[in-house]
Amino acid sequence: MGVVTATFGGIARDVLCGSNLTLMNEELYITTTLAGSVTYYGLSTLGHSNSYDLLGGFMVAFVLRALAIKFNIKLPNRYRAS
């Protein structure tokens, strides 16, 4: 659900603001959300408190996205003009 929410929330934001779709460029966006979702699922299967699951998933997604923005980390694009 986190990946779906981030995907369609990002699309709605970009459409309403009239900007280029964030999902259509090389930025780490959905990948970080997917990593947070997998972390949440992994922690929830270990039997921890729901608070730890949520906090762990959020922190992984947030930190990865923040690092991608700060260090300009992007996904490879084989279609980009050289």
mmCIF file of the N, C-alpha and C atoms, coordinates in Angstrom:
data_MODEL
# 
_entry.id   MODEL 
# 
loop_
_atom_site.group_PDB 
_atom_site.id 
_atom_site.type_symbol 
_atom_site.label_atom_id 
_atom_site.label_alt_id 
_atom_site.label_comp_id 
_atom_site.label_asym_id 
_atom_site.label_entity_id 
_atom_site.label_seq_id 
_atom_site.pdbx_PDB_ins_code 
_atom_site.Cartn_x 
_atom_site.Cartn_y 
_atom_site.Cartn_z 
_atom_site.occupancy 
_atom_site.B_iso_or_equiv 
_atom_site.pdbx_formal_charge 
_atom_site.auth_seq_id 
_atom_site.auth_comp_id 
_atom_site.auth_asym_id 
_atom_site.auth_atom_id 
_atom_site.pdbx_PDB_model_num 
ATOM 1   N N  . MET A 1 1  ? 0.820  -1.197  0.000   1.00 0.00 ? 1  MET A N  1 
ATOM 2   C CA . MET A 1 1  ? 0.000  0.000   0.000   1.00 0.00 ? 1  MET A CA 1 
ATOM 3   C C  . MET A 1 1  ? 0.862  1.258   0.000   1.00 0.00 ? 1  MET A C  1 
ATOM 4   N N  . GLY A 1 2  ? 2.020  1.198   0.639   1.00 0.00 ? 2  GLY A N  1 
ATOM 5   C CA . GLY A 1 2  ? 2.890  2.374   0.666   1.00 0.00 ? 2  GLY A CA 1 
ATOM 6   C C  . GLY A 1 2  ? 3.381  2.749   -0.715  1.00 0.00 ? 2  GLY A C  1 
ATOM 7   N N  . VAL A 1 3  ? 3.725  1.758   -1.513  1.00 0.00 ? 3  VAL A N  1 
ATOM 8   C CA . VAL A 1 3  ? 4.203  2.024   -2.870  1.00 0.00 ? 3  VAL A CA 1 
ATOM 9   C C  . VAL A 1 3  ? 3.078  2.620   -3.711  1.00 0.00 ? 3  VAL A C  1 
ATOM 10  N N  . VAL A 1 4  ? 1.876  2.066   -3.598  1.00 0.00 ? 4  VAL A N  1 
ATOM 11  C CA . VAL A 1 4  ? 0.737  2.569   -4.365  1.00 0.00 ? 4  VAL A CA 1 
ATOM 12  C C  . VAL A 1 4  ? 0.400  3.996   -3.941  1.00 0.00 ? 4  VAL A C  1 
ATOM 13  N N  . THR A 1 5  ? 0.391  4.255   -2.643  1.00 0.00 ? 5  THR A N  1 
ATOM 14  C CA . THR A 1 5  ? 0.092  5.595   -2.144  1.00 0.00 ? 5  THR A CA 1 
ATOM 15  C C  . THR A 1 5  ? 1.126  6.604   -2.616  1.00 0.00 ? 5  THR A C  1 
ATOM 16  N N  . ALA A 1 6  ? 2.400  6.256   -2.539  1.00 0.00 ? 6  ALA A N  1 
ATOM 17  C CA . ALA A 1 6  ? 3.450  7.174   -2.983  1.00 0.00 ? 6  ALA A CA 1 
ATOM 18  C C  . ALA A 1 6  ? 3.380  7.413   -4.482  1.00 0.00 ? 6  ALA A C  1 
ATOM 19  N N  . THR A 1 7  ? 3.093  6.366   -5.230  1.00 0.00 ? 7  THR A N  1 
ATOM 20  C CA . THR A 1 7  ? 3.031  6.497   -6.684  1.00 0.00 ? 7  THR A CA 1 
ATOM 21  C C  . THR A 1 7  ? 1.911  7.435   -7.102  1.00 0.00 ? 7  THR A C  1 
ATOM 22  N N  . PHE A 1 8  ? 0.707  7.135   -6.659  1.00 0.00 ? 8  PHE A N  1 
ATOM 23  C CA . PHE A 1 8  ? -0.431 7.939   -7.098  1.00 0.00 ? 8  PHE A CA 1 
ATOM 24  C C  . PHE A 1 8  ? -0.481 9.295   -6.418  1.00 0.00 ? 8  PHE A C  1 
ATOM 25  N N  . GLY A 1 9  ? 0.042  9.404   -5.208  1.00 0.00 ? 9  GLY A N  1 
ATOM 26  C CA . GLY A 1 9  ? 0.153  10.711  -4.574  1.00 0.00 ? 9  GLY A CA 1 
ATOM 27  C C  . GLY A 1 9  ? 1.119  11.613  -5.329  1.00 0.00 ? 9  GLY A C  1 
ATOM 28  N N  . GLY A 1 10 ? 2.233  11.041  -5.781  1.00 0.00 ? 10 GLY A N  1 
ATOM 29  C CA . GLY A 1 10 ? 3.203  11.803  -6.577  1.00 0.00 ? 10 GLY A CA 1 
ATOM 30  C C  . GLY A 1 10 ? 2.642  12.218  -7.918  1.00 0.00 ? 10 GLY A C  1 
ATOM 31  N N  . ILE A 1 11 ? 1.886  11.323  -8.544  1.00 0.00 ? 11 ILE A N  1 
ATOM 32  C CA . ILE A 1 11 ? 1.263  11.664  -9.828  1.00 0.00 ? 11 ILE A CA 1 
ATOM 33  C C  . ILE A 1 11 ? 0.248  12.787  -9.635  1.00 0.00 ? 11 ILE A C  1 
ATOM 34  N N  . ALA A 1 12 ? -0.586 12.680  -8.612  1.00 0.00 ? 12 ALA A N  1 
ATOM 35  C CA . ALA A 1 12 ? -1.586 13.717  -8.354  1.00 0.00 ? 12 ALA A CA 1 
ATOM 36  C C  . ALA A 1 12 ? -0.908 15.066  -8.090  1.00 0.00 ? 12 ALA A C  1 
ATOM 37  N N  . ARG A 1 13 ? 0.158  15.064  -7.291  1.00 0.00 ? 13 ARG A N  1 
ATOM 38  C CA . ARG A 1 13 ? 0.880  16.306  -7.008  1.00 0.00 ? 13 ARG A CA 1 
ATOM 39  C C  . ARG A 1 13 ? 1.429  16.937  -8.280  1.00 0.00 ? 13 ARG A C  1 
ATOM 40  N N  . ASP A 1 14 ? 2.072  16.128  -9.111  1.00 0.00 ? 14 ASP A N  1 
ATOM 41  C CA . ASP A 1 14 ? 2.680  16.649  -10.334 1.00 0.00 ? 14 ASP A CA 1 
ATOM 42  C C  . ASP A 1 14 ? 1.634  17.153  -11.323 1.00 0.00 ? 14 ASP A C  1 
ATOM 43  N N  . VAL A 1 15 ? 0.510  16.444  -11.435 1.00 0.00 ? 15 VAL A N  1 
ATOM 44  C CA . VAL A 1 15 ? -0.555 16.881  -12.347 1.00 0.00 ? 15 VAL A CA 1 
ATOM 45  C C  . VAL A 1 15 ? -1.184 18.179  -11.857 1.00 0.00 ? 15 VAL A C  1 
ATOM 46  N N  . LEU A 1 16 ? -1.469 18.260  -10.568 1.00 0.00 ? 16 LEU A N  1 
ATOM 47  C CA . LEU A 1 16 ? -2.092 19.468  -10.017 1.00 0.00 ? 16 LEU A CA 1 
ATOM 48  C C  . LEU A 1 16 ? -1.156 20.676  -10.078 1.00 0.00 ? 16 LEU A C  1 
ATOM 49  N N  . CYS A 1 17 ? 0.149  20.446  -9.950  1.00 0.00 ? 17 CYS A N  1 
ATOM 50  C CA . CYS A 1 17 ? 1.118  21.540  -10.005 1.00 0.00 ? 17 CYS A CA 1 
ATOM 51  C C  . CYS A 1 17 ? 1.538  21.872  -11.434 1.00 0.00 ? 17 CYS A C  1 
ATOM 52  N N  . GLY A 1 18 ? 1.175  21.008  -12.367 1.00 0.00 ? 18 GLY A N  1 
ATOM 53  C CA . GLY A 1 18 ? 1.534  21.239  -13.765 1.00 0.00 ? 18 GLY A CA 1 
ATOM 54  C C  . GLY A 1 18 ? 3.010  21.032  -14.051 1.00 0.00 ? 18 GLY A C  1 
ATOM 55  N N  . SER A 1 19 ? 3.682  20.191  -13.271 1.00 0.00 ? 19 SER A N  1 
ATOM 56  C CA . SER A 1 19 ? 5.112  19.943  -13.489 1.00 0.00 ? 19 SER A CA 1 
ATOM 57  C C  . SER A 1 19 ? 5.309  18.586  -14.159 1.00 0.00 ? 19 SER A C  1 
ATOM 58  N N  . ASN A 1 20 ? 6.550  18.316  -14.560 1.00 0.00 ? 20 ASN A N  1 
ATOM 59  C CA . ASN A 1 20 ? 6.876  17.019  -15.148 1.00 0.00 ? 20 ASN A CA 1 
ATOM 60  C C  . ASN A 1 20 ? 6.668  15.933  -14.101 1.00 0.00 ? 20 ASN A C  1 
ATOM 61  N N  . LEU A 1 21 ? 6.228  14.773  -14.541 1.00 0.00 ? 21 LEU A N  1 
ATOM 62  C CA . LEU A 1 21 ? 5.986  13.680  -13.610 1.00 0.00 ? 21 LEU A CA 1 
ATOM 63  C C  . LEU A 1 21 ? 7.298  13.195  -13.000 1.00 0.00 ? 21 LEU A C  1 
ATOM 64  N N  . THR A 1 22 ? 7.363  13.168  -11.692 1.00 0.00 ? 22 THR A N  1 
ATOM 65  C CA . THR A 1 22 ? 8.551  12.704  -10.982 1.00 0.00 ? 22 THR A CA 1 
ATOM 66  C C  . THR A 1 22 ? 8.829  11.244  -11.307 1.00 0.00 ? 22 THR A C  1 
ATOM 67  N N  . LEU A 1 23 ? 7.777  10.480  -11.546 1.00 0.00 ? 23 LEU A N  1 
ATOM 68  C CA . LEU A 1 23 ? 7.944  9.055   -11.816 1.00 0.00 ? 23 LEU A CA 1 
ATOM 69  C C  . LEU A 1 23 ? 8.590  8.786   -13.163 1.00 0.00 ? 23 LEU A C  1 
ATOM 70  N N  . MET A 1 24 ? 8.579  9.758   -14.049 1.00 0.00 ? 24 MET A N  1 
ATOM 71  C CA . MET A 1 24 ? 9.080  9.540   -15.392 1.00 0.00 ? 24 MET A CA 1 
ATOM 72  C C  . MET A 1 24 ? 10.537 9.968   -15.562 1.00 0.00 ? 24 MET A C  1 
ATOM 73  N N  . ASN A 1 25 ? 11.225 10.297  -14.493 1.00 0.00 ? 25 ASN A N  1 
ATOM 74  C CA . ASN A 1 25 ? 12.645 10.629  -14.608 1.00 0.00 ? 25 ASN A CA 1 
ATOM 75  C C  . ASN A 1 25 ? 13.468 9.657   -13.764 1.00 0.00 ? 25 ASN A C  1 
ATOM 76  N N  . GLU A 1 26 ? 14.735 9.918   -13.656 1.00 0.00 ? 26 GLU A N  1 
ATOM 77  C CA . GLU A 1 26 ? 15.658 8.969   -13.023 1.00 0.00 ? 26 GLU A CA 1 
ATOM 78  C C  . GLU A 1 26 ? 15.708 9.055   -11.507 1.00 0.00 ? 26 GLU A C  1 
ATOM 79  N N  . GLU A 1 27 ? 14.946 9.944   -10.876 1.00 0.00 ? 27 GLU A N  1 
ATOM 80  C CA . GLU A 1 27 ? 15.036 10.111  -9.427  1.00 0.00 ? 27 GLU A CA 1 
ATOM 81  C C  . GLU A 1 27 ? 14.624 8.840   -8.690  1.00 0.00 ? 27 GLU A C  1 
ATOM 82  N N  . LEU A 1 28 ? 15.285 8.612   -7.552  1.00 0.00 ? 28 LEU A N  1 
ATOM 83  C CA . LEU A 1 28 ? 14.886 7.504   -6.681  1.00 0.00 ? 28 LEU A CA 1 
ATOM 84  C C  . LEU A 1 28 ? 13.639 7.943   -5.928  1.00 0.00 ? 28 LEU A C  1 
ATOM 85  N N  . TYR A 1 29 ? 12.527 7.379   -6.281  1.00 0.00 ? 29 TYR A N  1 
ATOM 86  C CA . TYR A 1 29 ? 11.261 7.776   -5.674  1.00 0.00 ? 29 TYR A CA 1 
ATOM 87  C C  . TYR A 1 29 ? 10.503 6.534   -5.234  1.00 0.00 ? 29 TYR A C  1 
ATOM 88  N N  . ILE A 1 30 ? 10.068 5.754   -6.187  1.00 0.00 ? 30 ILE A N  1 
ATOM 89  C CA . ILE A 1 30 ? 9.334  4.541   -5.872  1.00 0.00 ? 30 ILE A CA 1 
ATOM 90  C C  . ILE A 1 30 ? 10.268 3.485   -5.278  1.00 0.00 ? 30 ILE A C  1 
ATOM 91  N N  . THR A 1 31 ? 11.509 3.471   -5.694  1.00 0.00 ? 31 THR A N  1 
ATOM 92  C CA . THR A 1 31 ? 12.467 2.494   -5.173  1.00 0.00 ? 31 THR A CA 1 
ATOM 93  C C  . THR A 1 31 ? 12.646 2.653   -3.666  1.00 0.00 ? 31 THR A C  1 
ATOM 94  N N  . THR A 1 32 ? 12.715 3.891   -3.194  1.00 0.00 ? 32 THR A N  1 
ATOM 95  C CA . THR A 1 32 ? 12.883 4.120   -1.757  1.00 0.00 ? 32 THR A CA 1 
ATOM 96  C C  . THR A 1 32 ? 11.631 3.716   -0.993  1.00 0.00 ? 32 THR A C  1 
ATOM 97  N N  . THR A 1 33 ? 10.470 3.947   -1.579  1.00 0.00 ? 33 THR A N  1 
ATOM 98  C CA . THR A 1 33 ? 9.221  3.543   -0.942  1.00 0.00 ? 33 THR A CA 1 
ATOM 99  C C  . THR A 1 33 ? 9.122  2.027   -0.866  1.00 0.00 ? 33 THR A C  1 
ATOM 100 N N  . LEU A 1 34 ? 9.552  1.372   -1.922  1.00 0.00 ? 34 LEU A N  1 
ATOM 101 C CA . LEU A 1 34 ? 9.546  -0.084  -1.932  1.00 0.00 ? 34 LEU A CA 1 
ATOM 102 C C  . LEU A 1 34 ? 10.485 -0.633  -0.849  1.00 0.00 ? 34 LEU A C  1 
ATOM 103 N N  . ALA A 1 35 ? 11.643 -0.025  -0.692  1.00 0.00 ? 35 ALA A N  1 
ATOM 104 C CA . ALA A 1 35 ? 12.585 -0.458  0.355   1.00 0.00 ? 35 ALA A CA 1 
ATOM 105 C C  . ALA A 1 35 ? 11.977 -0.272  1.743   1.00 0.00 ? 35 ALA A C  1 
ATOM 106 N N  . GLY A 1 36 ? 11.274 0.838   1.959   1.00 0.00 ? 36 GLY A N  1 
ATOM 107 C CA . GLY A 1 36 ? 10.599 1.061   3.235   1.00 0.00 ? 36 GLY A CA 1 
ATOM 108 C C  . GLY A 1 36 ? 9.490  0.054   3.481   1.00 0.00 ? 36 GLY A C  1 
ATOM 109 N N  . SER A 1 37 ? 8.754  -0.289  2.428   1.00 0.00 ? 37 SER A N  1 
ATOM 110 C CA . SER A 1 37 ? 7.674  -1.266  2.553   1.00 0.00 ? 37 SER A CA 1 
ATOM 111 C C  . SER A 1 37 ? 8.212  -2.656  2.875   1.00 0.00 ? 37 SER A C  1 
ATOM 112 N N  . VAL A 1 38 ? 9.298  -3.028  2.221   1.00 0.00 ? 38 VAL A N  1 
ATOM 113 C CA . VAL A 1 38 ? 9.916  -4.333  2.484   1.00 0.00 ? 38 VAL A CA 1 
ATOM 114 C C  . VAL A 1 38 ? 10.459 -4.377  3.912   1.00 0.00 ? 38 VAL A C  1 
ATOM 115 N N  . THR A 1 39 ? 11.025 -3.276  4.370   1.00 0.00 ? 39 THR A N  1 
ATOM 116 C CA . THR A 1 39 ? 11.519 -3.201  5.750   1.00 0.00 ? 39 THR A CA 1 
ATOM 117 C C  . THR A 1 39 ? 10.376 -3.369  6.740   1.00 0.00 ? 39 THR A C  1 
ATOM 118 N N  . TYR A 1 40 ? 9.267  -2.667  6.483   1.00 0.00 ? 40 TYR A N  1 
ATOM 119 C CA . TYR A 1 40 ? 8.093  -2.793  7.347   1.00 0.00 ? 40 TYR A CA 1 
ATOM 120 C C  . TYR A 1 40 ? 7.615  -4.235  7.397   1.00 0.00 ? 40 TYR A C  1 
ATOM 121 N N  . TYR A 1 41 ? 7.499  -4.863  6.243   1.00 0.00 ? 41 TYR A N  1 
ATOM 122 C CA . TYR A 1 41 ? 7.026  -6.246  6.184   1.00 0.00 ? 41 TYR A CA 1 
ATOM 123 C C  . TYR A 1 41 ? 7.985  -7.183  6.929   1.00 0.00 ? 41 TYR A C  1 
ATOM 124 N N  . GLY A 1 42 ? 9.285  -6.977  6.706   1.00 0.00 ? 42 GLY A N  1 
ATOM 125 C CA . GLY A 1 42 ? 10.273 -7.810  7.386   1.00 0.00 ? 42 GLY A CA 1 
ATOM 126 C C  . GLY A 1 42 ? 10.195 -7.680  8.891   1.00 0.00 ? 42 GLY A C  1 
ATOM 127 N N  . LEU A 1 43 ? 10.045 -6.459  9.376   1.00 0.00 ? 43 LEU A N  1 
ATOM 128 C CA . LEU A 1 43 ? 9.948  -6.257  10.825  1.00 0.00 ? 43 LEU A CA 1 
ATOM 129 C C  . LEU A 1 43 ? 8.645  -6.814  11.383  1.00 0.00 ? 43 LEU A C  1 
ATOM 130 N N  . SER A 1 44 ? 7.575  -6.715  10.614  1.00 0.00 ? 44 SER A N  1 
ATOM 131 C CA . SER A 1 44 ? 6.289  -7.216  11.112  1.00 0.00 ? 44 SER A CA 1 
ATOM 132 C C  . SER A 1 44 ? 6.278  -8.743  11.213  1.00 0.00 ? 44 SER A C  1 
ATOM 133 N N  . THR A 1 45 ? 7.046  -9.414  10.370  1.00 0.00 ? 45 THR A N  1 
ATOM 134 C CA . THR A 1 45 ? 7.107  -10.874 10.456  1.00 0.00 ? 45 THR A CA 1 
ATOM 135 C C  . THR A 1 45 ? 7.945  -11.342 11.645  1.00 0.00 ? 45 THR A C  1 
ATOM 136 N N  . LEU A 1 46 ? 8.769  -10.467 12.184  1.00 0.00 ? 46 LEU A N  1 
ATOM 137 C CA . LEU A 1 46 ? 9.586  -10.825 13.339  1.00 0.00 ? 46 LEU A CA 1 
ATOM 138 C C  . LEU A 1 46 ? 8.815  -10.743 14.655  1.00 0.00 ? 46 LEU A C  1 
ATOM 139 N N  . GLY A 1 47 ? 7.606  -10.184 14.612  1.00 0.00 ? 47 GLY A N  1 
ATOM 140 C CA . GLY A 1 47 ? 6.777  -10.122 15.807  1.00 0.00 ? 47 GLY A CA 1 
ATOM 141 C C  . GLY A 1 47 ? 7.028  -8.924  16.701  1.00 0.00 ? 47 GLY A C  1 
ATOM 142 N N  . HIS A 1 48 ? 7.699  -7.903  16.173  1.00 0.00 ? 48 HIS A N  1 
ATOM 143 C CA . HIS A 1 48 ? 7.918  -6.694  16.966  1.00 0.00 ? 48 HIS A CA 1 
ATOM 144 C C  . HIS A 1 48 ? 6.621  -5.919  17.120  1.00 0.00 ? 48 HIS A C  1 
ATOM 145 N N  . SER A 1 49 ? 6.659  -4.931  17.995  1.00 0.00 ? 49 SER A N  1 
ATOM 146 C CA . SER A 1 49 ? 5.524  -4.036  18.165  1.00 0.00 ? 49 SER A CA 1 
ATOM 147 C C  . SER A 1 49 ? 5.256  -3.304  16.851  1.00 0.00 ? 49 SER A C  1 
ATOM 148 N N  . ASN A 1 50 ? 4.000  -3.008  16.587  1.00 0.00 ? 50 ASN A N  1 
ATOM 149 C CA . ASN A 1 50 ? 3.629  -2.316  15.355  1.00 0.00 ? 50 ASN A CA 1 
ATOM 150 C C  . ASN A 1 50 ? 4.323  -0.958  15.245  1.00 0.00 ? 50 ASN A C  1 
ATOM 151 N N  . SER A 1 51 ? 4.595  -0.317  16.364  1.00 0.00 ? 51 SER A N  1 
ATOM 152 C CA . SER A 1 51 ? 5.279  0.984   16.345  1.00 0.00 ? 51 SER A CA 1 
ATOM 153 C C  . SER A 1 51 ? 6.685  0.858   15.759  1.00 0.00 ? 51 SER A C  1 
ATOM 154 N N  . TYR A 1 52 ? 7.388  -0.195  16.115  1.00 0.00 ? 52 TYR A N  1 
ATOM 155 C CA . TYR A 1 52 ? 8.738  -0.402  15.585  1.00 0.00 ? 52 TYR A CA 1 
ATOM 156 C C  . TYR A 1 52 ? 8.709  -0.712  14.089  1.00 0.00 ? 52 TYR A C  1 
ATOM 157 N N  . ASP A 1 53 ? 7.707  -1.461  13.667  1.00 0.00 ? 53 ASP A N  1 
ATOM 158 C CA . ASP A 1 53 ? 7.559  -1.777  12.248  1.00 0.00 ? 53 ASP A CA 1 
ATOM 159 C C  . ASP A 1 53 ? 7.367  -0.497  11.436  1.00 0.00 ? 53 ASP A C  1 
ATOM 160 N N  . LEU A 1 54 ? 6.452  0.330   11.892  1.00 0.00 ? 54 LEU A N  1 
ATOM 161 C CA . LEU A 1 54 ? 6.156  1.581   11.185  1.00 0.00 ? 54 LEU A CA 1 
ATOM 162 C C  . LEU A 1 54 ? 7.354  2.521   11.183  1.00 0.00 ? 54 LEU A C  1 
ATOM 163 N N  . LEU A 1 55 ? 7.978  2.660   12.334  1.00 0.00 ? 55 LEU A N  1 
ATOM 164 C CA . LEU A 1 55 ? 9.128  3.556   12.440  1.00 0.00 ? 55 LEU A CA 1 
ATOM 165 C C  . LEU A 1 55 ? 10.288 3.061   11.574  1.00 0.00 ? 55 LEU A C  1 
ATOM 166 N N  . GLY A 1 56 ? 10.540 1.769   11.579  1.00 0.00 ? 56 GLY A N  1 
ATOM 167 C CA . GLY A 1 56 ? 11.622 1.211   10.768  1.00 0.00 ? 56 GLY A CA 1 
ATOM 168 C C  . GLY A 1 56 ? 11.391 1.415   9.280   1.00 0.00 ? 56 GLY A C  1 
ATOM 169 N N  . GLY A 1 57 ? 10.185 1.124   8.809   1.00 0.00 ? 57 GLY A N  1 
ATOM 170 C CA . GLY A 1 57 ? 9.861  1.310   7.398   1.00 0.00 ? 57 GLY A CA 1 
ATOM 171 C C  . GLY A 1 57 ? 9.945  2.763   6.979   1.00 0.00 ? 57 GLY A C  1 
ATOM 172 N N  . PHE A 1 58 ? 9.420  3.646   7.820   1.00 0.00 ? 58 PHE A N  1 
ATOM 173 C CA . PHE A 1 58 ? 9.477  5.080   7.529   1.00 0.00 ? 58 PHE A CA 1 
ATOM 174 C C  . PHE A 1 58 ? 10.913 5.572   7.460   1.00 0.00 ? 58 PHE A C  1 
ATOM 175 N N  . MET A 1 59 ? 11.713 5.182   8.436   1.00 0.00 ? 59 MET A N  1 
ATOM 176 C CA . MET A 1 59 ? 13.094 5.677   8.484   1.00 0.00 ? 59 MET A CA 1 
ATOM 177 C C  . MET A 1 59 ? 13.904 5.200   7.282   1.00 0.00 ? 59 MET A C  1 
ATOM 178 N N  . VAL A 1 60 ? 13.733 3.965   6.863   1.00 0.00 ? 60 VAL A N  1 
ATOM 179 C CA . VAL A 1 60 ? 14.462 3.463   5.696   1.00 0.00 ? 60 VAL A CA 1 
ATOM 180 C C  . VAL A 1 60 ? 14.079 4.264   4.455   1.00 0.00 ? 60 VAL A C  1 
ATOM 181 N N  . ALA A 1 61 ? 12.779 4.433   4.221   1.00 0.00 ? 61 ALA A N  1 
ATOM 182 C CA . ALA A 1 61 ? 12.327 5.173   3.040   1.00 0.00 ? 61 ALA A CA 1 
ATOM 183 C C  . ALA A 1 61 ? 12.786 6.629   3.099   1.00 0.00 ? 61 ALA A C  1 
ATOM 184 N N  . PHE A 1 62 ? 12.658 7.261   4.264   1.00 0.00 ? 62 PHE A N  1 
ATOM 185 C CA . PHE A 1 62 ? 13.022 8.672   4.412   1.00 0.00 ? 62 PHE A CA 1 
ATOM 186 C C  . PHE A 1 62 ? 14.514 8.892   4.212   1.00 0.00 ? 62 PHE A C  1 
ATOM 187 N N  . VAL A 1 63 ? 15.317 8.068   4.864   1.00 0.00 ? 63 VAL A N  1 
ATOM 188 C CA . VAL A 1 63 ? 16.775 8.239   4.777   1.00 0.00 ? 63 VAL A CA 1 
ATOM 189 C C  . VAL A 1 63 ? 17.275 7.981   3.352   1.00 0.00 ? 63 VAL A C  1 
ATOM 190 N N  . LEU A 1 64 ? 16.762 6.939   2.709   1.00 0.00 ? 64 LEU A N  1 
ATOM 191 C CA . LEU A 1 64 ? 17.179 6.673   1.327   1.00 0.00 ? 64 LEU A CA 1 
ATOM 192 C C  . LEU A 1 64 ? 16.796 7.813   0.390   1.00 0.00 ? 64 LEU A C  1 
ATOM 193 N N  . ARG A 1 65 ? 15.587 8.324   0.543   1.00 0.00 ? 65 ARG A N  1 
ATOM 194 C CA . ARG A 1 65 ? 15.143 9.440   -0.314  1.00 0.00 ? 65 ARG A CA 1 
ATOM 195 C C  . ARG A 1 65 ? 15.971 10.693  -0.028  1.00 0.00 ? 65 ARG A C  1 
ATOM 196 N N  . ALA A 1 66 ? 16.231 10.979  1.236   1.00 0.00 ? 66 ALA A N  1 
ATOM 197 C CA . ALA A 1 66 ? 17.028 12.155  1.597   1.00 0.00 ? 66 ALA A CA 1 
ATOM 198 C C  . ALA A 1 66 ? 18.452 12.038  1.047   1.00 0.00 ? 66 ALA A C  1 
ATOM 199 N N  . LEU A 1 67 ? 19.051 10.860  1.152   1.00 0.00 ? 67 LEU A N  1 
ATOM 200 C CA . LEU A 1 67 ? 20.399 10.667  0.607   1.00 0.00 ? 67 LEU A CA 1 
ATOM 201 C C  . LEU A 1 67 ? 20.410 10.798  -0.913  1.00 0.00 ? 67 LEU A C  1 
ATOM 202 N N  . ALA A 1 68 ? 19.375 10.291  -1.562  1.00 0.00 ? 68 ALA A N  1 
ATOM 203 C CA . ALA A 1 68 ? 19.294 10.401  -3.022  1.00 0.00 ? 68 ALA A CA 1 
ATOM 204 C C  . ALA A 1 68 ? 19.200 11.861  -3.457  1.00 0.00 ? 68 ALA A C  1 
ATOM 205 N N  . ILE A 1 69 ? 18.446 12.660  -2.698  1.00 0.00 ? 69 ILE A N  1 
ATOM 206 C CA . ILE A 1 69 ? 18.320 14.089  -3.029  1.00 0.00 ? 69 ILE A CA 1 
ATOM 207 C C  . ILE A 1 69 ? 19.629 14.812  -2.737  1.00 0.00 ? 69 ILE A C  1 
ATOM 208 N N  . LYS A 1 70 ? 20.199 14.565  -1.549  1.00 0.00 ? 70 LYS A N  1 
ATOM 209 C CA . LYS A 1 70 ? 21.413 15.280  -1.144  1.00 0.00 ? 70 LYS A CA 1 
ATOM 210 C C  . LYS A 1 70 ? 22.595 14.987  -2.061  1.00 0.00 ? 70 LYS A C  1 
ATOM 211 N N  . PHE A 1 71 ? 22.782 13.726  -2.424  1.00 0.00 ? 71 PHE A N  1 
ATOM 212 C CA . PHE A 1 71 ? 23.936 13.333  -3.228  1.00 0.00 ? 71 PHE A CA 1 
ATOM 213 C C  . PHE A 1 71 ? 23.616 13.150  -4.711  1.00 0.00 ? 71 PHE A C  1 
ATOM 214 N N  . ASN A 1 72 ? 22.414 13.563  -5.109  1.00 0.00 ? 72 ASN A N  1 
ATOM 215 C CA . ASN A 1 72 ? 21.991 13.522  -6.505  1.00 0.00 ? 72 ASN A CA 1 
ATOM 216 C C  . ASN A 1 72 ? 22.139 12.109  -7.097  1.00 0.00 ? 72 ASN A C  1 
ATOM 217 N N  . ILE A 1 73 ? 21.691 11.110  -6.343  1.00 0.00 ? 73 ILE A N  1 
ATOM 218 C CA . ILE A 1 73 ? 21.747 9.727   -6.794  1.00 0.00 ? 73 ILE A CA 1 
ATOM 219 C C  . ILE A 1 73 ? 20.524 9.468   -7.667  1.00 0.00 ? 73 ILE A C  1 
ATOM 220 N N  . LYS A 1 74 ? 20.754 8.925   -8.836  1.00 0.00 ? 74 LYS A N  1 
ATOM 221 C CA . LYS A 1 74 ? 19.664 8.680   -9.780  1.00 0.00 ? 74 LYS A CA 1 
ATOM 222 C C  . LYS A 1 74 ? 19.750 7.253   -10.309 1.00 0.00 ? 74 LYS A C  1 
ATOM 223 N N  . LEU A 1 75 ? 18.634 6.775   -10.817 1.00 0.00 ? 75 LEU A N  1 
ATOM 224 C CA . LEU A 1 75 ? 18.604 5.472   -11.469 1.00 0.00 ? 75 LEU A CA 1 
ATOM 225 C C  . LEU A 1 75 ? 19.259 5.576   -12.844 1.00 0.00 ? 75 LEU A C  1 
ATOM 226 N N  . PRO A 1 76 ? 19.881 4.518   -13.307 1.00 0.00 ? 76 PRO A N  1 
ATOM 227 C CA . PRO A 1 76 ? 20.449 4.554   -14.655 1.00 0.00 ? 76 PRO A CA 1 
ATOM 228 C C  . PRO A 1 76 ? 19.335 4.654   -15.699 1.00 0.00 ? 76 PRO A C  1 
ATOM 229 N N  . ASN A 1 77 ? 19.609 5.391   -16.755 1.00 0.00 ? 77 ASN A N  1 
ATOM 230 C CA . ASN A 1 77 ? 18.639 5.565   -17.837 1.00 0.00 ? 77 ASN A CA 1 
ATOM 231 C C  . ASN A 1 77 ? 19.323 5.246   -19.144 1.00 0.00 ? 77 ASN A C  1 
ATOM 232 N N  . ARG A 1 78 ? 19.007 4.125   -19.705 1.00 0.00 ? 78 ARG A N  1 
ATOM 233 C CA . ARG A 1 78 ? 19.675 3.731   -20.941 1.00 0.00 ? 78 ARG A CA 1 
ATOM 234 C C  . ARG A 1 78 ? 19.159 4.486   -22.156 1.00 0.00 ? 78 ARG A C  1 
ATOM 235 N N  . TYR A 1 79 ? 18.074 5.238   -21.996 1.00 0.00 ? 79 TYR A N  1 
ATOM 236 C CA . TYR A 1 79 ? 17.499 5.979   -23.119 1.00 0.00 ? 79 TYR A CA 1 
ATOM 237 C C  . TYR A 1 79 ? 17.952 7.442   -23.148 1.00 0.00 ? 79 TYR A C  1 
ATOM 238 N N  . ARG A 1 80 ? 18.711 7.865   -22.160 1.00 0.00 ? 80 ARG A N  1 
ATOM 239 C CA . ARG A 1 80 ? 19.155 9.255   -22.085 1.00 0.00 ? 80 ARG A CA 1 
ATOM 240 C C  . ARG A 1 80 ? 20.128 9.547   -23.214 1.00 0.00 ? 80 ARG A C  1 
ATOM 241 N N  . ALA A 1 81 ? 19.959 10.707  -23.821 1.00 0.00 ? 81 ALA A N  1 
ATOM 242 C CA . ALA A 1 81 ? 20.883 11.109  -24.913 1.00 0.00 ? 81 ALA A CA 1 
ATOM 243 C C  . ALA A 1 81 ? 22.256 11.401  -24.333 1.00 0.00 ? 81 ALA A C  1 
ATOM 244 N N  . SER A 1 82 ? 23.279 10.979  -25.022 1.00 0.00 ? 82 SER A N  1 
ATOM 245 C CA . SER A 1 82 ? 24.645 11.192  -24.527 1.00 0.00 ? 82 SER A CA 1 
ATOM 246 C C  . SER A 1 82 ? 25.147 12.567  -24.863 1.00 0.00 ? 82 SER A C  1 
# 
